[in-house]
Amino acid sequence: MKQDIPEIKLGSVLLTLLEPKAGSEKAFNRWYERDHFFAGCMIGANFFSGRRWVATRALKELRFPTDTPITDDLMKGSFLASYWILDQRYEEALQWSIAQVHQLHAQQRMDPPRDNISSGFYRYEFGTSRDENCVPAELALEHPFKGLGMTFVDFPADDHSSNDIAGSAAKALSKVLHAAMLETRCCLSLCLSPLPLPDEVPAYVPRVAHDILTRRRVLLHFFDAHPAESWRAFTDSLASQLQDHCRADIVYSAPFIPTIPGTDTYLDQL
């Protein structure tokens, strides 16, 4: 009996933040966009959308805070890859991707050298729009947004369980995001909850302690203009309101712009 075709609904997300070793930027960019982007994810069942992003030196200078658990150097993490996974298909996609990356290693298709700054799977919780008729979450990687922001938010350990954050705190977080978007060029923010990585995931992928995972959220902000135009205004408002209404801290926040497939654009600005 054939399975029903699943509804095209966002269920989970894979995010990978990478830094090519010095001197291998061009080789890395071409390898990732021409092979790994597809072979590592997009040809797999249940992955239905993907996009790559890049941070120039000017955009890296907008990152904060300087003391962050995500990286020891805010200038690392030049390339971000984002992938959408169908709802209710996370386990299938996870197992496929683990087997696939091991096979790619066996085929010697995991070069050139790079540092893995942060990689993980996330459950999609909700989206908040600035405008009434905004792009739906499922199409966010297909729409020609001009920029993307990625923000890691940690809730306090003393009074927030994972269920609290997914429930009552989510309502406050949604209101905070909407308020921060007003009068800025950010028009869509998605809230993601981190998922634990299985032992089978290669050891070079950074692990995060379970107690941190349960109280962390990752926010993706989509901009309809270059993110530098309103990054400071947006993130200042977001940080202030997170403290006032959620008692949560931004532990990493970084803007990106989309890569231009088939070109080496921006490599001279890293």
Sequence and secondary structure as in RCSB ss.txt:
>XXXX:A:sequence
MKQDIPEIKLGSVLLTLLEPKAGSEKAFNRWYERDHFFAGCMIGANFFSGRRWVATRALKELRFPTDTPITDDLM
KGSFLASYWILDQRYEEALQWSIAQVHQLHAQQRMDPPRDNISSGFYRYEFGTSRDENCVPAELALEHPFKGLGM
TFVDFPADDHSSNDIAGSAAKALSKVLHAAMLETRCCLSLCLSPLPLPDEVPAYVPRVAHDILTRRRVLLHFFDA
HPAESWRAFTDSLASQLQDHCRADIVYSAPFIPTIPGTDTYLDQL
>XXXX:A:secstr
         EEEEEEEEEEE TT HHHHHHHIIIIIHIIIIITSTTEEEEEEEE  HHHHTT B SS SS S TT
   EEEEEEEETT HHHHHHHHHHHHHHHHHTT S S EEEEEEEEEEEEEEEESSTT   GGGTTTS  SEEEE
EEEE  TTT  HHHHHTHHHHHHHHHHHHHHTTSSEEEEEEEEE    TTS TTS    HHHHTTEEEEEEEESS
 GGGTHHHHHHHHHHHHHHHH  EEEEEEEEEE  TTS TTGGG 
